[in-house]
Amino acid sequence: MTDVPCDETAVEAEELFALIRSRRSAGKLDRDRVPSREAIEHLLQACTYAPNHHMTQPWRFTVISGNARDKMGELFQQLMLKGVNAPSEETLRQARLAARKPLRAPVIVLVACETEPERSRRRKEDYAACAAGVQNMLLLAHSMGLAAKWSTGGLIDDERFKHYYGLKPTDEVVAMLYIGYADALPPLQQRRPLEEVTLWLD
């Protein structure tokens, strides 16, 4: 994929705002309809154009599909049960649910932030850059007719999870993006009025 001059990529402001407003998180995706590798690479490229201080480019990607989703589910289950000598029925139920989560989408993109942990300001800036990149991915996916859900959860902070996916203990997993196609998107959730969250100073 080659870069395109900015004057050829301009979109109308209202068109962009409509895209932002209409995007939704989709939890139910068609498991059999798989986005192409080209489409996923397009999303990854969009992430890399997010603003990042000093051009640190801290994002790292892992694309999980096919049988790798089953292996992720097995890992989730193992992490939830490891160290539990006599798991309760509820714990076992939660572990089984966790094992099925990766199968709810045909593709999962793990977005991680590689940064310098001893520099707290840099760490915040790099994490923010990755989060901005994730929003780029979500908006582009929506414009391409794809649906997605940004997920996290406590297991992504587990060092064993990071090790499994080749990440360092100091790396931060910013998002697990479940990506695919959805028949319908959930309704718009009402946002708080601007006057409740805005202070104007002249």
C-alpha positions in Angstrom: 0.0 0.0 0.0 1.4 3.4 -1.0 1.0 6.8 0.5 -1.5 9.0 -1.2 -1.1 12.8 -1.3 -3.3 14.6 1.2 -5.2 16.6 -1.3 -6.5 13.4 -2.8 -7.7 12.0 0.5 -9.8 15.0 1.7 -13.3 14.3 2.8 -16.1 16.7 3.7 -16.2 17.6 7.3 -19.9 16.6 7.7 -19.2 13.3 6.0 -16.4 12.6 8.5 -18.6 13.8 11.5 -21.4 11.5 10.3 -19.0 8.6 10.3 -17.8 9.4 13.8 -21.3 9.6 15.1 -22.6 6.5 13.4 -19.8 4.1 14.5 -20.8 1.5 17.1 -19.2 -1.3 19.0 -20.5 -4.6 17.7 -20.4 -7.6 20.0 -22.1 -10.0 17.6 -20.2 -10.7 14.5 -20.5 -13.3 11.6 -17.9 -15.9 12.5 -17.9 -17.4 9.0 -17.3 -14.2 7.0 -13.6 -13.3 7.4 -12.2 -9.9 6.4 -9.4 -10.2 3.9 -5.7 -9.8 4.9 -5.6 -6.7 2.7 -8.5 -5.1 4.7 -6.7 -5.9 8.0 -3.4 -4.4 6.8 -5.4 -1.3 5.7 -6.6 -0.9 9.4 -3.1 -1.5 10.8 -1.7 1.2 8.4 -4.4 3.6 9.7 -3.2 3.1 13.2 0.3 4.1 12.3 -0.8 7.6 11.2 -2.0 8.6 14.6 -0.2 11.5 16.2 2.7 10.4 18.4 5.2 12.7 20.2 8.7 12.5 18.8 7.5 9.9 16.3 8.1 7.1 18.7 5.7 4.9 16.8 5.1 2.7 19.8 2.4 0.4 18.4 2.9 -3.3 17.9 0.3 -5.6 16.3 -0.6 -9.3 16.6 -3.3 -10.6 14.2 -5.1 -13.6 15.5 -7.5 -15.7 13.3 -8.4 -19.3 12.5 -7.1 -21.8 15.0 -5.1 -19.2 16.8 -8.4 -18.0 18.3 -8.9 -21.4 19.9 -5.4 -21.3 21.4 -6.1 -17.8 22.8 -9.3 -19.2 24.4 -7.3 -22.0 25.9 -4.8 -19.5 27.3 -7.6 -17.4 28.8 -9.0 -20.5 30.5 -5.6 -21.6 31.9 -4.8 -18.1 33.2 -8.2 -18.0 35.1 -7.7 -21.4 36.6 -4.0 -21.3 37.3 -3.3 -21.3 41.1 -6.9 -22.2 41.9 -6.8 -25.5 43.8 -10.5 -26.1 44.1 -12.3 -23.8 41.6 -15.9 -23.2 42.4 -18.7 -23.8 39.8 -18.9 -20.1 39.2 -15.1 -19.9 38.5 -15.3 -22.8 36.1 -18.2 -21.2 34.4 -16.4 -17.9 34.0 -13.3 -19.8 32.7 -15.4 -21.6 30.1 -17.0 -18.3 29.0 -13.5 -16.7 28.7 -12.4 -19.6 26.5 -15.2 -18.9 24.0 -14.6 -15.2 23.8 -12.0 -15.2 21.0 -14.4 -17.2 18.8 -17.0 -14.4 18.7 -15.1 -12.7 15.8 -13.2 -14.1 12.8 -10.2 -11.8 13.4 -8.7 -10.3 16.6 -6.1 -7.6 16.4 -4.0 -7.2 19.5 -2.7 -3.6 19.7 0.2 -3.2 22.2 2.3 -0.2 23.2 6.1 -0.6 23.4 7.5 2.2 25.5 10.0 3.2 28.1 8.6 2.4 31.6 11.0 4.5 33.5 9.8 7.7 31.7 6.3 8.2 33.0 5.5 11.1 30.7 6.7 9.2 27.6 4.7 6.2 28.7 1.5 8.2 28.9 2.2 9.9 25.5 2.9 6.5 23.8 -0.2 4.9 25.3 -2.3 7.9 24.2 -0.8 7.6 20.7 -1.8 3.9 20.5 -5.3 4.7 21.7 -5.6 7.4 19.0 -4.4 4.8 16.5 -7.1 2.4 17.6 -9.8 5.0 17.0 -8.3 5.5 13.5 -8.8 1.7 13.0 -12.3 1.7 14.3 -13.4 4.6 12.0 -11.7 3.1 8.9 -13.3 -0.3 9.6 -16.7 1.4 9.9 -16.2 3.2 6.6 -15.2 -0.1 4.9 -18.4 -1.9 6.1 -16.6 -3.8 8.8 -17.8 -4.0 12.4 -15.5 -4.0 15.5 -15.4 -4.0 19.2 -12.6 -2.6 21.4 -12.1 -4.9 24.4 -9.5 -5.2 27.2 -10.0 -7.1 30.5 -7.7 -8.0 33.3 -6.1 -11.0 31.6 -4.2 -8.8 29.1 -2.1 -7.4 32.0 -1.0 -10.9 33.0 2.7 -11.3 32.2 2.1 -14.8 31.1 -0.4 -13.5 28.5 2.2 -10.9 27.3 4.9 -13.6 27.1 2.7 -15.9 25.0 2.3 -13.2 22.4 6.0 -12.1 22.4 5.5 -9.0 24.4 7.8 -7.7 27.2 6.4 -7.4 30.8 6.6 -3.6 30.4 4.6 -3.5 27.2 0.9 -2.4 27.6 -1.9 -4.1 25.7 -4.1 -1.2 24.6 -6.8 -3.1 22.8 -8.1 -6.4 21.6 -10.1 -5.5 18.6 -12.7 -8.0 17.5 -13.2 -7.4 13.8 -15.7 -8.9 11.3 -19.1 -8.2 9.8 -22.3 -7.6 11.6 -25.9 -7.8 10.3 -26.9 -4.8 12.5 -25.3 -2.4 14.9 -26.7 -1.6 18.4 -28.6 1.7 18.8 -26.8 4.9 19.6 -26.2 5.5 23.3 -27.0 9.1 24.4 -24.0 11.3 25.1 -24.0 13.9 27.8 -24.8 17.4 26.6 -21.7 19.5 25.9 -22.7 22.1 28.4 -22.2 19.5 31.2 -18.7 18.7 30.2 -17.3 21.9 28.7 -15.8 25.1 30.2 -15.4 28.1 27.9 -12.9 30.7 28.9 -12.6 34.0 26.9 
